[in-house]
Amino acid sequence: MTPEERHLWYDFLSSYPERFRRQEILGEYIVDFYCRKAKIVIEIDGAQHYLPDSVEYDRKRTEYFSGIGIEVIRFLNRDIKFDFNNVCAYIDKIIKQRVG
């Protein structure tokens, strides 16, 4: 895991009431974090995600997950570094909307 992934995992997701799995294999993809109950994938993106090939790859991944009812939430590394509390609040809000 990257430092940002570790931060999100150890300081929020690992103790979140709904269970998350890290580095989960879904179909032919490996996702950063997955909550089966809420059907949410959380991805933490670094600079490499802005390269043309990566943009297209991420689009196809998101399309695949949407097709099987999984919502993809993406955050930038800088979001985790500089806006961590709002990232956590947003994740909590989305999960509560999807789980009830």
A tleap script that builds the chain and sets N, CA, C and O, in Angstrom:
source leaprc.protein.ff14SB
mol = sequence {
  NMET THR PRO GLU GLU ARG HIE LEU TRP TYR
  ASP PHE LEU SER SER TYR PRO GLU ARG PHE
  ARG ARG GLN GLU ILE LEU GLY GLU TYR ILE
  VAL ASP PHE TYR CYS ARG LYS ALA LYS ILE
  VAL ILE GLU ILE ASP GLY ALA GLN HIE TYR
  LEU PRO ASP SER VAL GLU TYR ASP ARG LYS
  ARG THR GLU TYR PHE SER GLY ILE GLY ILE
  GLU VAL ILE ARG PHE LEU ASN ARG ASP ILE
  LYS PHE ASP PHE ASN ASN VAL CYS ALA TYR
  ILE ASP LYS ILE ILE LYS GLN ARG VAL CGLY
}
set mol.1.N position { 0.848 -1.191 0.000 }
set mol.1.CA position { 0.000 0.000 0.000 }
set mol.1.C position { 0.890 1.250 0.000 }
set mol.1.O position { 1.994 1.267 0.545 }
set mol.2.N position { 0.354 2.280 -0.634 }
set mol.2.CA position { 1.043 3.568 -0.613 }
set mol.2.C position { 0.850 4.201 0.768 }
set mol.2.O position { -0.001 3.754 1.536 }
set mol.3.N position { 1.632 5.239 1.092 }
set mol.3.CA position { 1.418 5.918 2.382 }
set mol.3.C position { -0.017 6.435 2.548 }
set mol.3.O position { -0.582 6.376 3.640 }
set mol.4.N position { -0.595 6.935 1.465 }
set mol.4.CA position { -1.970 7.455 1.543 }
set mol.4.C position { -2.972 6.327 1.770 }
set mol.4.O position { -3.919 6.482 2.540 }
set mol.5.N position { -2.767 5.197 1.105 }
set mol.5.CA position { -3.640 4.030 1.328 }
set mol.5.C position { -3.520 3.531 2.767 }
set mol.5.O position { -4.519 3.188 3.401 }
set mol.6.N position { -2.295 3.494 3.271 }
set mol.6.CA position { -2.094 3.063 4.671 }
set mol.6.C position { -2.819 4.002 5.632 }
set mol.6.O position { -3.472 3.561 6.578 }
set mol.7.N position { -2.693 5.290 5.377 }
set mol.7.CA position { -3.347 6.279 6.240 }
set mol.7.C position { -4.864 6.063 6.252 }
set mol.7.O position { -5.476 6.012 7.319 }
set mol.8.N position { -5.459 5.939 5.078 }
set mol.8.CA position { -6.907 5.729 5.019 }
set mol.8.C position { -7.290 4.411 5.687 }
set mol.8.O position { -8.291 4.347 6.401 }
set mol.9.N position { -6.515 3.376 5.464 }
set mol.9.CA position { -6.829 2.066 6.040 }
set mol.9.C position { -6.715 2.076 7.560 }
set mol.9.O position { -7.677 1.765 8.262 }
set mol.10.N position { -5.554 2.430 8.057 }
set mol.10.CA position { -5.302 2.311 9.496 }
set mol.10.C position { -6.013 3.370 10.326 }
set mol.10.O position { -6.306 3.144 11.500 }
set mol.11.N position { -6.289 4.516 9.732 }
set mol.11.CA position { -6.899 5.598 10.505 }
set mol.11.C position { -8.386 5.775 10.261 }
set mol.11.O position { -9.008 6.672 10.830 }
set mol.12.N position { -8.970 4.912 9.404 }
set mol.12.CA position { -10.415 5.028 9.179 }
set mol.12.C position { -11.076 3.704 8.789 }
set mol.12.O position { -11.915 3.191 9.529 }
set mol.13.N position { -10.708 3.155 7.646 }
set mol.13.CA position { -11.460 2.015 7.105 }
set mol.13.C position { -11.336 0.733 7.922 }
set mol.13.O position { -12.299 -0.029 8.007 }
set mol.14.N position { -10.190 0.479 8.516 }
set mol.14.CA position { -10.012 -0.787 9.242 }
set mol.14.C position { -10.934 -0.900 10.453 }
set mol.14.O position { -11.247 -2.006 10.893 }
set mol.15.N position { -11.364 0.217 10.983 }
set mol.15.CA position { -12.264 0.183 12.143 }
set mol.15.C position { -13.663 0.684 11.810 }
set mol.15.O position { -14.479 0.886 12.709 }
set mol.16.N position { -13.944 0.886 10.531 }
set mol.16.CA position { -15.260 1.362 10.122 }
set mol.16.C position { -16.297 0.260 10.398 }
set mol.16.O position { -15.995 -0.921 10.225 }
set mol.17.N position { -17.516 0.631 10.826 }
set mol.17.CA position { -18.523 -0.392 11.159 }
set mol.17.C position { -18.849 -1.367 10.028 }
set mol.17.O position { -19.061 -2.551 10.287 }
set mol.18.N position { -18.894 -0.898 8.784 }
set mol.18.CA position { -19.088 -1.814 7.657 }
set mol.18.C position { -17.712 -2.322 7.247 }
set mol.18.O position { -16.759 -1.547 7.157 }
set mol.19.N position { -17.613 -3.609 7.002 }
set mol.19.CA position { -16.309 -4.225 6.742 }
set mol.19.C position { -15.772 -3.868 5.356 }
set mol.19.O position { -16.477 -3.966 4.352 }
set mol.20.N position { -14.522 -3.458 5.331 }
set mol.20.CA position { -13.787 -3.206 4.100 }
set mol.20.C position { -12.682 -4.239 3.949 }
set mol.20.O position { -12.130 -4.733 4.933 }
set mol.21.N position { -12.375 -4.553 2.708 }
set mol.21.CA position { -11.222 -5.404 2.393 }
set mol.21.C position { -10.267 -4.569 1.561 }
set mol.21.O position { -10.698 -3.743 0.757 }
set mol.22.N position { -8.987 -4.778 1.750 }
set mol.22.CA position { -7.999 -4.027 0.973 }
set mol.22.C position { -7.351 -4.930 -0.065 }
set mol.22.O position { -7.227 -6.139 0.125 }
set mol.23.N position { -6.945 -4.315 -1.158 }
set mol.23.CA position { -6.317 -5.039 -2.263 }
set mol.23.C position { -7.162 -6.247 -2.679 }
set mol.23.O position { -6.656 -7.362 -2.813 }
set mol.24.N position { -8.435 -6.004 -2.875 }
set mol.24.CA position { -9.412 -7.049 -3.212 }
set mol.24.C position { -9.436 -7.292 -4.721 }
set mol.24.O position { -9.389 -6.352 -5.513 }
set mol.25.N position { -9.509 -8.555 -5.101 }
set mol.25.CA position { -9.637 -8.924 -6.507 }
set mol.25.C position { -11.120 -8.987 -6.853 }
set mol.25.O position { -11.885 -9.730 -6.238 }
set mol.26.N position { -11.507 -8.201 -7.839 }
set mol.26.CA position { -12.888 -8.186 -8.329 }
set mol.26.C position { -12.827 -8.356 -9.842 }
set mol.26.O position { -12.374 -7.462 -10.557 }
set mol.27.N position { -13.280 -9.494 -10.319 }
set mol.27.CA position { -13.157 -9.776 -11.743 }
set mol.27.C position { -11.690 -9.868 -12.097 }
set mol.27.O position { -10.937 -10.626 -11.486 }
set mol.28.N position { -11.289 -9.089 -13.091 }
set mol.28.CA position { -9.880 -9.097 -13.493 }
set mol.28.C position { -9.096 -7.916 -12.929 }
set mol.28.O position { -7.988 -7.624 -13.379 }
set mol.29.N position { -9.678 -7.245 -11.947 }
set mol.29.CA position { -9.062 -6.052 -11.389 }
set mol.29.C position { -8.740 -6.231 -9.911 }
set mol.29.O position { -9.379 -7.019 -9.214 }
set mol.30.N position { -7.748 -5.494 -9.450 }
set mol.30.CA position { -7.445 -5.401 -8.024 }
set mol.30.C position { -7.779 -3.974 -7.606 }
set mol.30.O position { -7.296 -3.010 -8.200 }
set mol.31.N position { -8.605 -3.856 -6.582 }
set mol.31.CA position { -9.018 -2.525 -6.122 }
set mol.31.C position { -8.333 -2.214 -4.796 }
set mol.31.O position { -7.934 -3.115 -4.059 }
set mol.32.N position { -8.207 -0.929 -4.510 }
set mol.32.CA position { -7.563 -0.529 -3.261 }
set mol.32.C position { -8.387 -0.992 -2.064 }
set mol.32.O position { -7.867 -1.655 -1.166 }
set mol.33.N position { -9.682 -0.640 -2.052 }
set mol.33.CA position { -10.560 -0.999 -0.933 }
set mol.33.C position { -11.945 -1.350 -1.469 }
set mol.33.O position { -12.422 -0.755 -2.436 }
set mol.34.N position { -12.579 -2.327 -0.823 }
set mol.34.CA position { -13.906 -2.762 -1.263 }
set mol.34.C position { -14.779 -3.062 -0.055 }
set mol.34.O position { -14.364 -3.756 0.873 }
set mol.35.N position { -15.996 -2.527 -0.081 }
set mol.35.CA position { -17.017 -2.838 0.920 }
set mol.35.C position { -18.128 -3.589 0.210 }
set mol.35.O position { -18.891 -3.009 -0.562 }
set mol.36.N position { -18.211 -4.873 0.476 }
set mol.36.CA position { -19.195 -5.720 -0.199 }
set mol.36.C position { -20.622 -5.296 0.124 }
set mol.36.O position { -21.467 -5.225 -0.769 }
set mol.37.N position { -20.893 -5.015 1.389 }
set mol.37.CA position { -22.257 -4.681 1.795 }
set mol.37.C position { -22.771 -3.427 1.080 }
set mol.37.O position { -23.919 -3.388 0.638 }
set mol.38.N position { -21.924 -2.409 0.968 }
set mol.38.CA position { -22.326 -1.163 0.313 }
set mol.38.C position { -22.063 -1.188 -1.191 }
set mol.38.O position { -22.508 -0.298 -1.916 }
set mol.39.N position { -21.340 -2.208 -1.659 }
set mol.39.CA position { -20.948 -2.316 -3.063 }
set mol.39.C position { -20.230 -1.041 -3.516 }
set mol.39.O position { -20.624 -0.373 -4.472 }
set mol.40.N position { -19.155 -0.742 -2.777 }
set mol.40.CA position { -18.351 0.442 -3.047 }
set mol.40.C position { -16.886 0.044 -3.175 }
set mol.40.O position { -16.361 -0.725 -2.370 }
set mol.41.N position { -16.245 0.581 -4.194 }
set mol.41.CA position { -14.797 0.497 -4.365 }
set mol.41.C position { -14.244 1.882 -4.082 }
set mol.41.O position { -14.776 2.881 -4.565 }
set mol.42.N position { -13.179 1.939 -3.301 }
set mol.42.CA position { -12.489 3.204 -3.057 }
set mol.42.C position { -11.097 3.082 -3.656 }
set mol.42.O position { -10.354 2.148 -3.352 }
set mol.43.N position { -10.758 4.034 -4.506 }
set mol.43.CA position { -9.453 4.075 -5.151 }
set mol.43.C position { -8.731 5.351 -4.745 }
set mol.43.O position { -9.321 6.431 -4.722 }
set mol.44.N position { -7.452 5.214 -4.425 }
set mol.44.CA position { -6.613 6.358 -4.107 }
set mol.44.C position { -5.645 6.524 -5.277 }
set mol.44.O position { -4.828 5.644 -5.550 }
set mol.45.N position { -5.747 7.653 -5.958 }
set mol.45.CA position { -5.011 7.862 -7.205 }
set mol.45.C position { -3.815 8.787 -7.033 }
set mol.45.O position { -3.915 9.869 -6.455 }
set mol.46.N position { -2.689 8.332 -7.550 }
set mol.46.CA position { -1.489 9.151 -7.628 }
set mol.46.C position { -1.371 9.779 -8.999 }
set mol.46.O position { -2.286 9.679 -9.815 }
set mol.47.N position { -0.258 10.418 -9.251 }
set mol.47.CA position { -0.033 11.156 -10.494 }
set mol.47.C position { -0.107 10.264 -11.726 }
set mol.47.O position { -0.497 10.728 -12.797 }
set mol.48.N position { 0.261 8.994 -11.595 }
set mol.48.CA position { 0.260 8.088 -12.752 }
set mol.48.C position { -1.135 7.924 -13.349 }
set mol.48.O position { -1.259 7.519 -14.505 }
set mol.49.N position { -2.170 8.222 -12.604 }
set mol.49.CA position { -3.541 8.076 -13.099 }
set mol.49.C position { -3.932 9.166 -14.102 }
set mol.49.O position { -5.013 9.108 -14.688 }
set mol.50.N position { -3.060 10.156 -14.301 }
set mol.50.CA position { -3.335 11.216 -15.265 }
set mol.50.C position { -2.685 10.963 -16.621 }
set mol.50.O position { -2.888 11.734 -17.559 }
set mol.51.N position { -1.909 9.891 -16.729 }
set mol.51.CA position { -1.319 9.538 -18.021 }
set mol.51.C position { -2.418 9.022 -18.941 }
set mol.51.O position { -3.343 8.358 -18.473 }
set mol.52.N position { -2.340 9.309 -20.238 }
set mol.52.CA position { -3.421 8.926 -21.162 }
set mol.52.C position { -3.838 7.450 -21.064 }
set mol.52.O position { -5.033 7.154 -21.036 }
set mol.53.N position { -2.887 6.539 -21.012 }
set mol.53.CA position { -3.237 5.116 -20.922 }
set mol.53.C position { -3.957 4.803 -19.611 }
set mol.53.O position { -4.885 3.995 -19.583 }
set mol.54.N position { -3.526 5.446 -18.531 }
set mol.54.CA position { -4.145 5.203 -17.225 }
set mol.54.C position { -5.559 5.757 -17.162 }
set mol.54.O position { -6.438 5.145 -16.554 }
set mol.55.N position { -5.784 6.894 -17.775 }
set mol.55.CA position { -7.123 7.493 -17.790 }
set mol.55.C position { -8.098 6.531 -18.468 }
set mol.55.O position { -9.199 6.306 -17.965 }
set mol.56.N position { -7.702 5.973 -19.590 }
set mol.56.CA position { -8.563 5.038 -20.316 }
set mol.56.C position { -8.758 3.746 -19.521 }
set mol.56.O position { -9.869 3.218 -19.468 }
set mol.57.N position { -7.708 3.240 -18.913 }
set mol.57.CA position { -7.792 2.029 -18.091 }
set mol.57.C position { -8.760 2.247 -16.925 }
set mol.57.O position { -9.611 1.400 -16.653 }
set mol.58.N position { -8.629 3.378 -16.242 }
set mol.58.CA position { -9.520 3.687 -15.119 }
set mol.58.C position { -10.968 3.829 -15.585 }
set mol.58.O position { -11.890 3.411 -14.885 }
set mol.59.N position { -11.169 4.417 -16.765 }
set mol.59.CA position { -12.527 4.555 -17.297 }
set mol.59.C position { -13.149 3.189 -17.535 }
set mol.59.O position { -14.312 2.969 -17.198 }
set mol.60.N position { -12.385 2.269 -18.112 }
set mol.60.CA position { -12.893 0.919 -18.369 }
set mol.60.C position { -13.181 0.186 -17.067 }
set mol.60.O position { -14.186 -0.515 -16.962 }
set mol.61.N position { -12.322 0.339 -16.090 }
set mol.61.CA position { -12.556 -0.295 -14.777 }
set mol.61.C position { -13.856 0.215 -14.158 }
set mol.61.O position { -14.688 -0.562 -13.690 }
set mol.62.N position { -14.008 1.530 -14.168 }
set mol.62.CA position { -15.206 2.134 -13.579 }
set mol.62.C position { -16.452 1.664 -14.317 }
set mol.62.O position { -17.470 1.368 -13.691 }
set mol.63.N position { -16.379 1.595 -15.624 }
set mol.63.CA position { -17.505 1.114 -16.427 }
set mol.63.C position { -17.842 -0.339 -16.065 }
set mol.63.O position { -19.015 -0.688 -15.931 }
set mol.64.N position { -16.832 -1.170 -15.910 }
set mol.64.CA position { -17.043 -2.569 -15.519 }
set mol.64.C position { -17.747 -2.645 -14.165 }
set mol.64.O position { -18.746 -3.351 -14.020 }
set mol.65.N position { -17.230 -1.923 -13.181 }
set mol.65.CA position { -17.821 -1.973 -11.841 }
set mol.65.C position { -19.246 -1.428 -11.832 }
set mol.65.O position { -20.121 -1.985 -11.171 }
set mol.66.N position { -19.479 -0.347 -12.561 }
set mol.66.CA position { -20.838 0.200 -12.643 }
set mol.66.C position { -21.802 -0.829 -13.220 }
set mol.66.O position { -22.951 -0.932 -12.792 }
set mol.67.N position { -21.317 -1.585 -14.193 }
set mol.67.CA position { -22.145 -2.600 -14.827 }
set mol.67.C position { -22.561 -3.729 -13.904 }
set mol.67.O position { -23.544 -4.420 -14.171 }
set mol.68.N position { -21.821 -3.924 -12.820 }
set mol.68.CA position { -22.184 -4.967 -11.847 }
set mol.68.C position { -22.672 -4.358 -10.531 }
set mol.68.O position { -22.704 -5.022 -9.495 }
set mol.69.N position { -23.051 -3.075 -10.599 }
set mol.69.CA position { -23.687 -2.425 -9.450 }
set mol.69.C position { -22.751 -1.928 -8.371 }
set mol.69.O position { -23.179 -1.681 -7.243 }
set mol.70.N position { -21.476 -1.777 -8.699 }
set mol.70.CA position { -20.501 -1.293 -7.718 }
set mol.70.C position { -20.143 0.147 -8.049 }
set mol.70.O position { -19.787 0.468 -9.183 }
set mol.71.N position { -20.242 1.006 -7.047 }
set mol.71.CA position { -19.878 2.412 -7.220 }
set mol.71.C position { -18.389 2.579 -6.924 }
set mol.71.O position { -17.873 2.025 -5.953 }
set mol.72.N position { -17.714 3.340 -7.763 }
set mol.72.CA position { -16.295 3.628 -7.572 }
set mol.72.C position { -16.154 5.054 -7.069 }
set mol.72.O position { -16.662 5.996 -7.677 }
set mol.73.N position { -15.458 5.198 -5.954 }
set mol.73.CA position { -15.157 6.514 -5.394 }
set mol.73.C position { -13.650 6.710 -5.507 }
set mol.73.O position { -12.875 5.873 -5.044 }
set mol.74.N position { -13.239 7.806 -6.116 }
set mol.74.CA position { -11.813 8.076 -6.306 }
set mol.74.C position { -11.398 9.316 -5.522 }
set mol.74.O position { -12.094 10.330 -5.487 }
set mol.75.N position { -10.248 9.189 -4.904 }
set mol.75.CA position { -9.629 10.316 -4.217 }
set mol.75.C position { -8.199 10.438 -4.715 }
set mol.75.O position { -7.568 9.448 -5.085 }
set mol.76.N position { -7.709 11.642 -4.718 }
set mol.76.CA position { -6.314 11.885 -5.060 }
set mol.76.C position { -5.459 11.718 -3.802 }
set mol.76.O position { -5.947 11.868 -2.681 }
set mol.77.N position { -4.203 11.412 -4.001 }
set mol.77.CA position { -3.297 11.329 -2.853 }
set mol.77.C position { -3.358 12.600 -2.020 }
set mol.77.O position { -3.347 12.543 -0.790 }
set mol.78.N position { -3.421 13.746 -2.687 }
set mol.78.CA position { -3.442 15.018 -1.948 }
set mol.78.C position { -4.714 15.176 -1.111 }
set mol.78.O position { -4.696 15.857 -0.086 }
set mol.79.N position { -5.821 14.549 -1.540 }
set mol.79.CA position { -7.040 14.589 -0.726 }
set mol.79.C position { -6.800 13.899 0.618 }
set mol.79.O position { -7.222 14.387 1.666 }
set mol.80.N position { -6.122 12.764 0.567 }
set mol.80.CA position { -5.834 12.017 1.790 }
set mol.80.C position { -4.861 12.803 2.663 }
set mol.80.O position { -5.022 12.848 3.883 }
set mol.81.N position { -3.867 13.416 2.058 }
set mol.81.CA position { -2.851 14.163 2.813 }
set mol.81.C position { -3.404 15.434 3.447 }
set mol.81.O position { -3.097 15.744 4.598 }
set mol.82.N position { -4.222 16.169 2.692 }
set mol.82.CA position { -4.575 17.518 3.120 }
set mol.82.C position { -6.046 17.726 3.483 }
set mol.82.O position { -6.402 18.785 4.000 }
set mol.83.N position { -6.905 16.739 3.223 }
set mol.83.CA position { -8.335 16.903 3.500 }
set mol.83.C position { -8.923 15.600 4.049 }
set mol.83.O position { -10.036 15.210 3.696 }
set mol.84.N position { -8.170 14.949 4.901 }
set mol.84.CA position { -8.511 13.611 5.364 }
set mol.84.C position { -9.888 13.537 6.032 }
set mol.84.O position { -10.655 12.614 5.756 }
set mol.85.N position { -10.202 14.468 6.880 }
set mol.85.CA position { -11.494 14.422 7.588 }
set mol.85.C position { -12.673 14.513 6.625 }
set mol.85.O position { -13.679 13.830 6.815 }
set mol.86.N position { -12.561 15.342 5.604 }
set mol.86.CA position { -13.647 15.434 4.624 }
set mol.86.C position { -13.736 14.188 3.758 }
set mol.86.O position { -14.832 13.785 3.366 }
set mol.87.N position { -12.602 13.574 3.454 }
set mol.87.CA position { -12.613 12.300 2.727 }
set mol.87.C position { -13.389 11.260 3.528 }
set mol.87.O position { -14.256 10.571 2.990 }
set mol.88.N position { -13.075 11.152 4.806 }
set mol.88.CA position { -13.753 10.175 5.674 }
set mol.88.C position { -15.246 10.471 5.793 }
set mol.88.O position { -16.073 9.560 5.757 }
set mol.89.N position { -15.578 11.731 5.931 }
set mol.89.CA position { -16.990 12.118 6.026 }
set mol.89.C position { -17.738 11.768 4.745 }
set mol.89.O position { -18.881 11.314 4.797 }
set mol.90.N position { -17.104 11.975 3.601 }
set mol.90.CA position { -17.737 11.655 2.323 }
set mol.90.C position { -17.946 10.145 2.186 }
set mol.90.O position { -19.020 9.705 1.775 }
set mol.91.N position { -16.945 9.363 2.522 }
set mol.91.CA position { -17.080 7.901 2.476 }
set mol.91.C position { -18.221 7.460 3.375 }
set mol.91.O position { -19.056 6.652 2.969 }
set mol.92.N position { -18.263 7.979 4.578 }
set mol.92.CA position { -19.321 7.630 5.533 }
set mol.92.C position { -20.699 7.974 4.964 }
set mol.92.O position { -21.633 7.178 5.066 }
set mol.93.N position { -20.821 9.142 4.375 }
set mol.93.CA position { -22.100 9.577 3.789 }
set mol.93.C position { -22.550 8.627 2.682 }
set mol.93.O position { -23.708 8.209 2.661 }
set mol.94.N position { -21.653 8.284 1.767 }
set mol.94.CA position { -22.000 7.409 0.638 }
set mol.94.C position { -22.380 6.016 1.133 }
set mol.94.O position { -23.346 5.426 0.649 }
set mol.95.N position { -21.634 5.497 2.081 }
set mol.95.CA position { -21.947 4.156 2.593 }
set mol.95.C position { -23.314 4.155 3.264 }
set mol.95.O position { -24.104 3.236 3.048 }
set mol.96.N position { -23.599 5.148 4.056 }
set mol.96.CA position { -24.900 5.218 4.727 }
set mol.96.C position { -26.032 5.336 3.725 }
set mol.96.O position { -27.111 4.793 3.964 }
set mol.97.N position { -25.826 6.028 2.610 }
set mol.97.CA position { -26.843 6.121 1.570 }
set mol.97.C position { -27.080 4.759 0.913 }
set mol.97.O position { -28.217 4.409 0.597 }
set mol.98.N position { -26.012 3.998 0.711 }
set mol.98.CA position { -26.133 2.725 0.002 }
set mol.98.C position { -26.573 1.577 0.894 }
set mol.98.O position { -27.215 0.637 0.425 }
set mol.99.N position { -26.234 1.646 2.172 }
set mol.99.CA position { -26.577 0.547 3.084 }
set mol.99.C position { -27.878 0.848 3.828 }
set mol.99.O position { -28.671 -0.052 4.108 }
set mol.100.N position { -28.078 2.099 4.136 }
set mol.100.CA position { -29.311 2.478 4.829 }
set mol.100.C position { -29.137 2.711 6.283 }
set mol.100.O position { -30.102 3.035 6.976 }
savepdb mol mol.pdb
quit
